[in-house]
Amino acid sequence: MTTGKNILTPKHINFPKYYREMELSTLTYKWDNVPINDWTNYADKWGIPYKELFEHMSLQGLLYPVILRDLKSNGVYRKYQCGGRRIIWAKLNGYTHIGSYIVTDWITTKGRSKIDEIIQDQWFRID
């Protein structure tokens, strides 16, 4: 472990060209307005499924990186399609960084094709 960092490293990194360890405090996701320590209560109230995923991650860790995009090209990264609950689990469990794929040209046809390839690789195995 690097000093000052607690990195949630995925077990499978099938696209190393796009892999980066991203600081969790800088990532955004669907539930940004919910304080992290209140998130499970919020999820329970609104019927957001998380318990099976959290149990699985407690046993297996992170299997595949989350996919991130620089939504407004301003250096602020947001999860792409899925990954918000994995980001929350990492934060709740004291991690400072999470293994991620960054596809910088996600808005181009070539970039979307790469993201589709990554998603296809993970889809039936995603944690």
Backbone as ProteinMPNN parsed JSONL, in Angstrom:
{"seq_chain_A": "MTTGKNILTPKHINFPKYYREMELSTLTYKWDNVPINDWTNYADKWGIPYKELFEHMSLQGLLYPVILRDLKSNGVYRKYQCGGRRIIWAKLNGYTHIGSYIVTDWITTKGRSKIDEIIQDQWFRID", "coords_chain_A": {"N_chain_A": [[0.847, -1.178, 0.0], [0.559, 2.227, -0.811], [1.909, 4.975, 0.961], [-0.382, 6.884, 2.818], [-2.441, 6.284, 1.13], [-5.244, 4.218, 0.569], [-6.005, 1.843, -1.385], [-8.557, 0.519, -3.351], [-8.183, -2.09, -5.162], [-8.933, -3.613, -8.216], [-9.559, -7.075, -8.989], [-9.376, -7.974, -11.601], [-7.914, -6.593, -14.364], [-8.415, -5.909, -17.354], [-8.019, -4.106, -19.373], [-5.495, -2.498, -19.41], [-4.418, -0.153, -20.512], [-6.252, 1.842, -20.07], [-6.443, 2.042, -17.381], [-6.494, 3.527, -14.144], [-5.768, 4.635, -10.837], [-8.062, 6.192, -8.966], [-8.785, 9.025, -6.954], [-11.126, 8.809, -4.444], [-12.492, 10.925, -3.214], [-12.816, 12.803, -5.166], [-14.576, 11.911, -7.039], [-17.758, 11.858, -8.656], [-21.228, 10.94, -8.452], [-24.509, 9.54, -8.819], [-25.768, 9.959, -6.316], [-24.695, 12.226, -5.011], [-25.623, 14.216, -3.304], [-26.255, 12.991, -0.937], [-25.092, 12.443, 2.265], [-22.27, 10.404, 2.908], [-22.266, 8.698, 5.175], [-24.94, 8.476, 5.67], [-25.957, 7.11, 3.604], [-26.787, 4.33, 3.366], [-29.138, 4.293, 4.889], [-30.676, 6.049, 3.38], [-30.777, 4.568, 0.976], [-32.192, 2.32, 1.856], [-34.634, 3.53, 2.497], [-35.534, 4.385, -0.04], [-35.565, 2.101, -1.518], [-33.298, 1.233, -2.918], [-31.287, -1.168, -4.283], [-28.619, -2.692, -2.637], [-27.514, -4.323, -0.719], [-26.833, -7.049, -1.377], [-24.748, -6.646, -3.228], [-22.923, -5.217, -1.579], [-22.387, -7.164, 0.38], [-21.183, -9.114, -1.233], [-18.921, -7.683, -2.122], [-17.654, -7.339, 0.317], [-16.773, -9.889, 0.769], [-15.369, -10.633, -1.595], [-14.052, -8.388, -2.598], [-13.242, -5.817, -4.977], [-14.044, -6.679, -8.19], [-13.868, -5.819, -10.907], [-12.697, -2.816, -12.507], [-14.276, 0.405, -11.978], [-15.949, 2.375, -14.435], [-15.109, 5.512, -15.581], [-15.798, 8.908, -16.533], [-14.856, 12.104, -17.785], [-17.018, 14.253, -17.44], [-17.641, 16.972, -18.111], [-15.328, 17.823, -19.246], [-13.626, 19.007, -17.373], [-11.94, 18.011, -15.512], [-13.257, 16.799, -13.431], [-14.388, 13.778, -12.468], [-16.905, 11.4, -13.269], [-18.93, 8.57, -12.579], [-19.56, 6.139, -15.115], [-22.47, 5.074, -16.381], [-22.682, 2.71, -14.538], [-21.522, 1.841, -11.217], [-21.65, 3.535, -9.092], [-22.568, 2.49, -6.597], [-20.452, 0.812, -5.942], [-18.45, 2.687, -5.608], [-19.476, 4.015, -3.366], [-19.439, 1.886, -1.474], [-16.685, 1.533, -1.267], [-15.925, 4.004, -0.138], [-17.34, 3.866, 2.302], [-15.927, 1.843, 3.494], [-13.453, 2.798, 4.115], [-11.6, 3.275, 2.069], [-9.419, 5.24, 0.023], [-8.896, 5.514, -2.631], [-9.864, 4.189, -5.841], [-9.76, 1.54, -8.183], [-9.973, 2.205, -11.6], [-11.319, 2.635, -14.914], [-10.499, 4.969, -17.338], [-11.832, 6.491, -20.02], [-11.02, 8.776, -22.122], [-11.999, 9.942, -24.458], [-14.788, 9.558, -24.483], [-17.063, 10.542, -25.681], [-16.83, 10.364, -28.403], [-17.269, 8.323, -31.361], [-15.325, 6.305, -31.529], [-14.391, 6.261, -28.856], [-16.768, 5.558, -27.492], [-17.111, 3.035, -28.567], [-14.952, 1.7, -27.392], [-15.678, 1.855, -24.692], [-18.034, 0.349, -24.832], [-16.892, -2.118, -25.45], [-15.454, -2.636, -23.09], [-17.576, -2.728, -21.24], [-18.998, -4.927, -22.279], [-17.136, -6.931, -21.762], [-17.287, -7.066, -19.004], [-19.961, -7.331, -18.33], [-21.692, -9.64, -17.583], [-20.352, -10.433, -15.408], [-20.051, -8.417, -13.653], [-19.46, -6.715, -10.601]], "CA_chain_A": [[0.0, 0.0, 0.0], [1.28, 3.485, -0.858], [1.677, 5.793, 2.146], [-1.477, 7.833, 2.705], [-3.479, 5.806, 0.221], [-5.837, 2.911, 0.774], [-6.514, 1.66, -2.748], [-9.389, -0.639, -3.666], [-7.653, -2.555, -6.438], [-9.738, -4.704, -8.787], [-8.885, -8.353, -9.233], [-9.195, -8.157, -13.045], [-7.674, -5.371, -15.13], [-8.309, -6.44, -18.708], [-7.726, -3.003, -20.279], [-4.522, -1.713, -18.645], [-4.182, 1.148, -21.145], [-7.228, 2.793, -19.553], [-6.52, 1.877, -15.921], [-5.914, 4.507, -13.219], [-6.294, 4.629, -9.474], [-8.656, 7.514, -8.813], [-9.098, 9.44, -5.589], [-12.581, 8.732, -4.249], [-13.083, 12.208, -2.819], [-13.016, 13.657, -6.343], [-15.528, 11.29, -7.956], [-19.17, 12.17, -8.458], [-22.147, 9.878, -8.823], [-25.931, 9.889, -8.749], [-26.231, 10.316, -4.968], [-23.746, 13.179, -4.428], [-26.244, 15.046, -2.272], [-26.51, 12.183, 0.266], [-23.853, 12.216, 3.022], [-21.853, 9.0, 2.784], [-22.665, 7.913, 6.345], [-26.401, 8.344, 5.652], [-26.362, 6.537, 2.334], [-27.541, 3.076, 3.478], [-30.495, 4.646, 5.33], [-31.318, 6.608, 2.184], [-31.031, 3.456, 0.054], [-33.282, 1.522, 2.425], [-35.872, 4.314, 2.377], [-35.95, 4.503, -1.421], [-35.554, 0.794, -2.175], [-32.132, 1.078, -3.792], [-30.64, -2.426, -3.918], [-27.182, -2.582, -2.389], [-27.044, -5.275, 0.294], [-26.165, -8.195, -2.001], [-23.476, -6.157, -3.76], [-22.023, -4.901, -0.467], [-21.952, -8.443, 0.954], [-20.265, -9.711, -2.196], [-17.666, -6.937, -2.086], [-16.998, -7.619, 1.597], [-16.137, -11.203, 0.639], [-14.526, -10.774, -2.792], [-13.4, -7.152, -3.004], [-13.647, -5.257, -6.263], [-13.637, -7.596, -9.25], [-13.532, -5.074, -12.117], [-12.665, -1.359, -12.293], [-15.416, 1.228, -12.378], [-15.678, 3.161, -15.633], [-15.32, 6.921, -15.289], [-15.672, 9.858, -17.641], [-14.737, 13.514, -17.448], [-18.305, 14.631, -18.035], [-17.645, 18.326, -18.674], [-13.941, 18.121, -19.608], [-13.106, 19.953, -16.385], [-11.132, 17.288, -14.532], [-14.123, 16.174, -12.433], [-14.797, 12.5, -13.048], [-18.196, 10.84, -12.855], [-19.09, 7.18, -12.998], [-20.23, 5.977, -16.412], [-23.571, 4.105, -16.344], [-22.786, 1.987, -13.271], [-20.322, 1.977, -10.404], [-21.903, 4.398, -7.934], [-22.641, 1.726, -5.341], [-19.096, 0.345, -5.645], [-17.749, 3.864, -5.078], [-19.989, 4.219, -2.009], [-18.908, 0.817, -0.625], [-15.267, 1.843, -1.026], [-15.868, 5.113, 0.817], [-17.806, 3.372, 3.607], [-14.954, 0.904, 4.04], [-12.2, 3.474, 4.409], [-10.678, 3.404, 0.941], [-9.201, 6.599, -0.466], [-8.768, 5.432, -4.085], [-10.51, 3.019, -6.433], [-9.304, 1.184, -9.524], [-10.939, 2.73, -12.567], [-10.978, 2.825, -16.319], [-10.804, 6.3, -17.849], [-11.848, 6.579, -21.478], [-11.108, 10.23, -22.229], [-12.8, 10.368, -25.616], [-16.033, 8.796, -24.336], [-18.149, 11.114, -26.473], [-16.623, 10.046, -29.814], [-17.657, 6.967, -31.76], [-14.224, 5.42, -31.143], [-14.417, 6.134, -27.396], [-17.949, 4.782, -27.099], [-16.837, 1.64, -28.942], [-14.058, 1.157, -26.369], [-16.492, 1.67, -23.484], [-18.904, -0.802, -25.097], [-16.052, -3.315, -25.346], [-15.188, -2.847, -21.66], [-18.834, -3.151, -20.623], [-19.263, -6.288, -22.743], [-16.206, -7.805, -21.048], [-17.653, -7.155, -17.592], [-21.404, -7.278, -18.089], [-22.274, -10.754, -16.828], [-19.5, -10.717, -14.251], [-19.825, -7.174, -12.915], [-19.726, -6.78, -9.156]], "C_chain_A": [[0.892, 1.241, 0.0], [0.92, 4.307, 0.37], [0.577, 6.811, 1.888], [-2.597, 7.403, 1.779], [-3.956, 4.432, 0.664], [-6.609, 2.613, -0.506], [-7.339, 0.382, -2.857], [-9.009, -1.066, -5.084], [-8.509, -3.7, -6.967], [-8.907, -5.948, -9.035], [-8.564, -8.549, -10.721], [-9.042, -6.796, -13.715], [-7.383, -5.813, -16.556], [-7.987, -5.378, -19.76], [-6.73, -2.056, -19.599], [-4.235, -0.332, -19.225], [-5.081, 2.227, -20.535], [-7.285, 2.826, -18.017], [-5.811, 3.011, -15.181], [-6.528, 4.299, -11.851], [-6.763, 6.043, -9.178], [-9.019, 7.789, -7.356], [-10.619, 9.526, -5.433], [-13.212, 10.081, -3.92], [-13.377, 13.109, -4.008], [-14.059, 13.102, -7.305], [-16.954, 11.702, -7.623], [-20.009, 10.999, -8.952], [-23.56, 10.352, -8.533], [-26.365, 10.447, -7.388], [-25.289, 11.294, -4.275], [-24.333, 13.972, -3.264], [-26.516, 14.283, -0.971], [-25.18, 11.984, 1.004], [-23.526, 10.724, 3.073], [-22.315, 8.159, 3.977], [-24.176, 7.742, 6.463], [-26.892, 7.548, 4.452], [-27.166, 5.252, 2.487], [-28.962, 3.335, 3.984], [-31.307, 5.208, 4.167], [-31.699, 5.49, 1.214], [-32.178, 2.582, 0.559], [-34.63, 2.238, 2.247], [-36.413, 4.298, 0.953], [-35.859, 3.196, -2.205], [-34.414, 0.595, -3.16], [-31.423, -0.211, -3.392], [-29.127, -2.239, -3.757], [-26.653, -3.709, -1.514], [-26.304, -6.458, -0.309], [-24.796, -7.785, -2.558], [-22.481, -5.885, -2.641], [-21.511, -6.172, 0.201], [-20.919, -9.113, 0.057], [-18.907, -9.011, -2.152], [-16.926, -7.156, -0.771], [-16.252, -8.947, 1.543], [-15.086, -11.246, -0.467], [-13.698, -9.545, -3.126], [-13.971, -6.665, -4.319], [-13.151, -6.182, -7.366], [-13.148, -6.855, -10.485], [-13.529, -3.582, -11.818], [-14.003, -0.707, -12.636], [-14.992, 2.014, -13.611], [-16.045, 4.612, -15.32], [-15.179, 7.752, -16.556], [-15.538, 11.262, -17.069], [-15.909, 14.193, -18.142], [-18.278, 15.99, -18.732], [-16.243, 18.768, -19.1], [-13.327, 19.164, -18.673], [-12.29, 19.264, -15.291], [-11.937, 16.664, -13.405], [-14.695, 14.914, -13.067], [-16.088, 12.0, -12.426], [-18.263, 9.403, -13.344], [-19.865, 7.13, -14.301], [-21.2, 4.81, -16.304], [-23.707, 3.375, -15.018], [-21.488, 2.187, -12.493], [-20.537, 2.811, -9.155], [-21.931, 3.646, -6.616], [-21.284, 1.156, -4.962], [-18.255, 1.481, -5.072], [-18.18, 4.108, -3.633], [-19.442, 3.16, -1.062], [-17.453, 1.106, -0.278], [-15.123, 2.96, 0.006], [-16.266, 4.647, 2.223], [-16.794, 2.458, 4.276], [-13.548, 1.488, 4.142], [-11.185, 3.563, 3.284], [-10.576, 4.869, 0.53], [-9.174, 6.649, -1.99], [-9.454, 4.158, -4.588], [-9.946, 2.799, -7.838], [-10.379, 1.508, -10.543], [-10.397, 2.65, -13.987], [-11.404, 4.243, -16.696], [-10.726, 6.238, -19.371], [-12.104, 8.06, -21.778], [-11.968, 10.69, -23.395], [-14.148, 9.652, -25.641], [-17.166, 9.314, -25.208], [-18.004, 10.811, -27.965], [-17.085, 8.621, -30.1], [-16.585, 5.969, -31.336], [-14.219, 5.188, -29.627], [-15.595, 5.312, -26.91], [-17.771, 3.314, -27.455], [-15.945, 0.976, -27.897], [-14.839, 0.908, -25.079], [-17.42, 0.476, -23.663], [-18.127, -2.107, -24.975], [-15.753, -3.643, -23.88], [-16.44, -3.364, -20.966], [-19.159, -4.59, -21.017], [-18.386, -7.297, -22.002], [-16.667, -8.063, -19.619], [-19.11, -7.488, -17.341], [-21.957, -8.406, -17.243], [-21.471, -11.096, -15.591], [-19.368, -9.513, -13.335], [-20.228, -7.333, -11.463], [-20.544, -5.588, -8.717]], "O_chain_A": [[1.878, 1.294, 0.736], [-0.24, 4.337, 0.78], [0.591, 7.514, 0.877], [-3.603, 8.102, 1.661], [-3.161, 3.591, 1.083], [-7.734, 3.079, -0.685], [-6.875, -0.7, -2.499], [-9.457, -0.477, -6.068], [-8.781, -4.656, -6.24], [-7.699, -5.872, -9.262], [-7.587, -9.217, -11.06], [-9.936, -5.953, -13.64], [-6.232, -6.062, -16.914], [-7.712, -5.713, -20.913], [-7.088, -0.931, -19.251], [-3.845, 0.572, -18.486], [-4.703, 3.398, -20.493], [-8.086, 3.558, -17.437], [-4.697, 3.405, -15.528], [-7.664, 3.843, -11.725], [-5.964, 6.978, -9.144], [-9.491, 6.912, -6.633], [-11.3, 10.221, -6.187], [-14.349, 10.344, -4.31], [-14.116, 14.083, -3.872], [-14.393, 13.759, -8.29], [-17.309, 11.873, -6.457], [-19.562, 10.184, -9.758], [-23.759, 11.465, -8.046], [-27.236, 11.315, -7.324], [-25.101, 11.201, -3.062], [-23.611, 14.354, -2.343], [-26.967, 14.884, 0.004], [-24.242, 11.422, 0.44], [-24.413, 9.891, 3.26], [-22.718, 7.01, 3.793], [-24.644, 6.942, 7.273], [-28.094, 7.333, 4.293], [-28.163, 5.09, 1.784], [-29.897, 2.663, 3.549], [-32.48, 4.877, 3.997], [-32.814, 5.469, 0.692], [-33.032, 2.157, -0.219], [-35.631, 1.617, 1.892], [-37.625, 4.207, 0.755], [-36.055, 3.185, -3.42], [-34.56, -0.14, -4.137], [-30.992, -0.329, -2.245], [-28.456, -1.695, -4.635], [-25.463, -4.019, -1.563], [-25.248, -6.839, 0.196], [-23.808, -8.497, -2.378], [-21.319, -6.279, -2.738], [-20.335, -6.255, 0.552], [-19.903, -9.619, 0.535], [-17.865, -9.667, -2.144], [-15.695, -7.158, -0.75], [-15.22, -9.112, 2.194], [-14.022, -11.838, -0.285], [-12.725, -9.651, -3.873], [-15.065, -7.065, -4.718], [-11.951, -6.44, -7.46], [-12.121, -7.22, -11.056], [-14.285, -3.126, -10.96], [-14.757, -1.204, -13.472], [-13.807, 2.285, -13.803], [-17.148, 4.9, -14.856], [-14.527, 7.348, -17.518], [-16.054, 11.557, -15.992], [-15.801, 14.646, -19.281], [-18.832, 16.14, -19.821], [-16.001, 19.959, -19.293], [-12.616, 20.071, -19.104], [-11.986, 19.87, -14.263], [-11.358, 16.057, -12.505], [-15.398, 14.976, -14.076], [-16.329, 12.153, -11.229], [-17.719, 9.066, -14.395], [-20.721, 7.976, -14.56], [-20.773, 3.666, -16.15], [-24.78, 3.423, -14.418], [-20.485, 2.643, -13.042], [-19.701, 2.8, -8.251], [-21.377, 4.115, -5.622], [-20.987, 1.027, -3.775], [-17.448, 1.271, -4.166], [-17.342, 4.378, -2.772], [-19.02, 3.491, 0.046], [-17.038, 0.942, 0.869], [-14.297, 2.871, 0.915], [-15.613, 4.99, 3.208], [-16.804, 2.312, 5.498], [-12.57, 0.749, 4.243], [-10.025, 3.895, 3.524], [-11.528, 5.636, 0.673], [-9.402, 7.705, -2.58], [-9.601, 3.182, -3.851], [-9.692, 3.75, -8.577], [-11.542, 1.138, -10.38], [-9.189, 2.605, -14.217], [-12.525, 4.663, -16.409], [-9.667, 5.963, -19.934], [-13.235, 8.539, -21.701], [-12.604, 11.741, -23.31], [-14.595, 9.195, -26.692], [-18.136, 8.595, -25.448], [-18.962, 10.984, -28.719], [-17.267, 7.819, -29.184], [-16.911, 4.894, -30.832], [-14.063, 4.056, -29.169], [-15.45, 4.47, -26.024], [-18.231, 2.439, -26.721], [-16.158, -0.187, -27.553], [-14.676, -0.136, -24.446], [-17.577, -0.327, -22.743], [-18.647, -3.093, -24.453], [-15.796, -4.807, -23.484], [-16.378, -4.323, -20.197], [-19.555, -5.387, -20.166], [-18.841, -8.387, -21.655], [-16.463, -9.152, -19.084], [-19.461, -7.892, -16.233], [-22.643, -8.138, -16.257], [-21.869, -11.959, -14.809], [-18.648, -9.575, -12.339], [-21.212, -7.999, -11.142], [-20.87, -5.463, -7.537]]}, "name": "protein", "num_of_chains": 1, "seq": "MTTGKNILTPKHINFPKYYREMELSTLTYKWDNVPINDWTNYADKWGIPYKELFEHMSLQGLLYPVILRDLKSNGVYRKYQCGGRRIIWAKLNGYTHIGSYIVTDWITTKGRSKIDEIIQDQWFRID"}
